[in-house]
Amino acid sequence: MAIAKQGDKVRINFTGTLEDGTIFDTTLKDTGCCDDDDCGCGDDGCDDDSCGCGGETGPMEITIGNEDFFPQIEAALVGMAPGEKKTVVIPAEDAFGEYDEDEVFAISREQLTGDIVPEVGMELELTGDDDEPVDVVVVEVNETSIVVDANHPLAGEDISYEVELVEIL
């Protein structure tokens, strides 16, 4: 039986979970990761990225060692045979980083363009000092400013992936 090695192109299925068991990403269909009947989960995948299903279903194709996915997962695939499963735990600092309080900051409401009416939970794209876009979430709104959080939504979270090697291509 063939086993995966560095440089192999493979297809994998995975389910990413937080420490409390919450699924935040998966390639599997009908995992029950979404409790909202309107989210679109089902045979054709999920239409709502906010439900935690990841938006796509079906095996993901990667090349081991190309850094297509977390390096810890790619390393775990080496030596696996099709049909084999492993669980890989990735600490926060190696996943989406530690939560950084400095990434929570206030901006003047006057800096908002257009007809934006900020609300807590709203996602915005700001332009950073280097003219690069910065995705933020509004965490507080007052009369003169809004407070935004530029941390990744999973910053500070240790994550686990159950990975199945579907096939070696």
ChimeraX attribute file (.defattr): number of C-alpha atoms within 10 A of each C-alpha:
attribute: neighborCount
match mode: 1-to-1
recipient: residues
	/A:1	4
	/A:2	10
	/A:3	15
	/A:4	20
	/A:5	19
	/A:6	14
	/A:7	12
	/A:8	17
	/A:9	17
	/A:10	20
	/A:11	18
	/A:12	21
	/A:13	20
	/A:14	24
	/A:15	20
	/A:16	22
	/A:17	20
	/A:18	16
	/A:19	11
	/A:20	7
	/A:21	10
	/A:22	12
	/A:23	22
	/A:24	19
	/A:25	21
	/A:26	26
	/A:27	21
	/A:28	20
	/A:29	17
	/A:30	16
	/A:31	13
	/A:32	12
	/A:33	19
	/A:34	20
	/A:35	9
	/A:36	11
	/A:37	8
	/A:38	10
	/A:39	17
	/A:40	17
	/A:41	24
	/A:42	16
	/A:43	10
	/A:44	13
	/A:45	19
	/A:46	22
	/A:47	16
	/A:48	17
	/A:49	14
	/A:50	12
	/A:51	19
	/A:52	17
	/A:53	29
	/A:54	21
	/A:55	19
	/A:56	19
	/A:57	21
	/A:58	15
	/A:59	18
	/A:60	17
	/A:61	17
	/A:62	19
	/A:63	18
	/A:64	22
	/A:65	19
	/A:66	13
	/A:67	12
	/A:68	13
	/A:69	14
	/A:70	13
	/A:71	16
	/A:72	15
	/A:73	23
	/A:74	19
	/A:75	14
	/A:76	16
	/A:77	26
	/A:78	17
	/A:79	12
	/A:80	17
	/A:81	18
	/A:82	18
	/A:83	11
	/A:84	14
	/A:85	18
	/A:86	15
	/A:87	15
	/A:88	16
	/A:89	18
	/A:90	18
	/A:91	15
	/A:92	16
	/A:93	13
	/A:94	15
	/A:95	19
	/A:96	18
	/A:97	16
	/A:98	17
	/A:99	18
	/A:100	13
	/A:101	10
	/A:102	9
	/A:103	13
	/A:104	16
	/A:105	15
	/A:106	16
	/A:107	12
	/A:108	12
	/A:109	17
	/A:110	9
	/A:111	10
	/A:112	15
	/A:113	8
	/A:114	6
	/A:115	6
	/A:116	9
	/A:117	10
	/A:118	19
	/A:119	14
	/A:120	13
	/A:121	13
	/A:122	12
	/A:123	16
	/A:124	17
	/A:125	12
	/A:126	15
	/A:127	11
	/A:128	10
	/A:129	8
	/A:130	6
	/A:131	8
	/A:132	10
	/A:133	12
	/A:134	13
	/A:135	16
	/A:136	22
	/A:137	21
	/A:138	20
	/A:139	18
	/A:140	16
	/A:141	16
	/A:142	11
	/A:143	7
	/A:144	10
	/A:145	16
	/A:146	21
	/A:147	18
	/A:148	23
	/A:149	21
	/A:150	22
	/A:151	21
	/A:152	16
	/A:153	12
	/A:154	16
	/A:155	16
	/A:156	18
	/A:157	20
	/A:158	19
	/A:159	23
	/A:160	21
	/A:161	22
	/A:162	16
	/A:163	23
	/A:164	21
	/A:165	23
	/A:166	19
	/A:167	19
	/A:168	19
	/A:169	11
